[in-house]
Amino acid sequence: MIFPEPPKKGDKVGLIAPCSPVAPEEAAQSIAFLERRGYRVVAGASVSATPVNGYCAGCGDLRARDINEMFASPQIRAIFCLRGGDSGNHVLDKLNFDLVRTNPKVFMGYSDITNFHVAFNQRSQLITFHGPMVKSNMIRDFDAFTEASMEKALALGVTGTMDLDNPPGVPIQVLRPGKARGICAGGNLSLINSLMGTPNELDAKGKILFFEDVDEDTAHVDRFLHQLKYAGKFSEAAGVLIGDFANQSNQHDPAYLIGELMEDFFADYDKPVLMNIKSGHCVPMSTIPLGAVCTVDTAAGILRFSLE
């Protein structure tokens, strides 16, 4: 796997809307935020594109062109996503994965950005970052913990290892004990499911599978989990990391939420499972380097990422 060099102050960085659109004032605020951090911002055409069908930041061709051109440019050192949303899958069949592999750079986001995490990890061998987005997080809720976690993940190429921490006072829960080691893969649970049966289906063999989601009913998550189970993803995986499930609900039984579902679903699982990892649609949030090697040792309290 390839770890990209993080951007420095004075570097050019790309800003894109690879999924859903943003308002002009949000785009302007996002550009100003990155400029205050010392970057020279190159805004892709998707940032100001006329929305298509209300939920797409321009057509798939336009958004793919943004990504391909930014990876091809030697001047651009990182690519930041404004937001997730919908329709990132419109872009996948138009990307040049060989170009991405030979021009590695930081690519960061979450939610619908899962489309790109899985594809870049598997088809370009690029380590990507399940971390904050500019419009969704940085211009509003960029707290000290979220910023420090992002910077720690970006520095993995220098430090060689990093322990993934939750915000102070928020414990990571051991759902199933054990030890495991493998490349960390995943992202948003519903997006992982939507990639099933496509050229970008997630390969879970020997990996530490991470997932999170937002605005989902317990019954929906139950269905997602069983689809992955029947597809062999949990039996193939070496372990599981369960991220944040924001705004969860159960219209049938409000007392039976995602935590209770996970306890039941993984009750007989013979591999380590950690839950309540604060990465996803939450504030504060941890940044996870997807594609890096993850070591889990529940007895020793270790959740560590490394490059080998």
C-alpha positions, 0 to 999 in steps of 0.5 A: 500500500502507498502512503501519500506525503501530506501537504505543507503550508504553501502547497496547492491542495484540491477542493472537490464536490465528488458527490452532492453539491454545496451552496456558493457561500459554503464553497467560499467559506471552505476555500477561505478555511483552507487558505487560512491553514496556509494552503493555495486552493485549487477548486474543481469545477464540481465545487461551483457546478450547477446541481443535477437532479438536485443531489449531484454536483454536476454530472459524473464526467465532470466530477471524475475529470476533477479527480483525474486532473488533480491526481495528474497535477504534480503541483497539487499535494492533497485533495479535500472533499467538501461533503458526501451526500449521494451519487459518488458511484456515478464517478467510479467507472470514469476514474483512471486508477493507474493514474492515481496509483502513480501519483499518490496524494492525500484524499480525505472524506467519509460517508458517500466518499466511501465509494472512493476509499474502497476503489482507491484502496483496492485498485490503486493501492492508495491509503486514504483518510476516513476523516473530516470534510471541509464543508461538513466539518472544518468550517463548523465543528473543527474541534481540537480533538478532530484536528489533532486526530487528522494531523496524527493520521496524516503524519503516519508516514513519518511516525510509522505507527499511531494509536487510534483514540476516542475523545476523552471520556468516551470509551471504546467498547470490546464487543468480542475479545481477541487479537487480529492484524490486517489492512483496515478497509471499509467506511459507510455501511450502506455504501459498502452494501451498495458496492456489492456485486460491482467491480468495486465490491469490498474485499474483506479477506484477512482485513479489519472491517470498519463501518459506520452510518447515519440516520438509519433505523435498526431494522435497516442496519440489521438488513445491511449486516445480514447481507454482508454476512451472507456474502461471506464478508465477516467470515473472511475478515480478521476483525471488526471495528464499529464506528459511530451510528449517529441519529439512530432510531427504531420505529418498532422498539425504541429500546432496541438500538444499534448497540443492542443489535451489534451485541446480538449479531456478533454474539457468536463471532470468534474474532475481535470486535470493537464498538463505539469508535468515534469516526463517522458522522460525529463530533468530535471524530477520529481519522482512520487511515484506510488501507494501513495495517491495523492491529487489534489486541483487546486484552492489551487495549491496543488499536494501532495503525502502521504501514507494515 
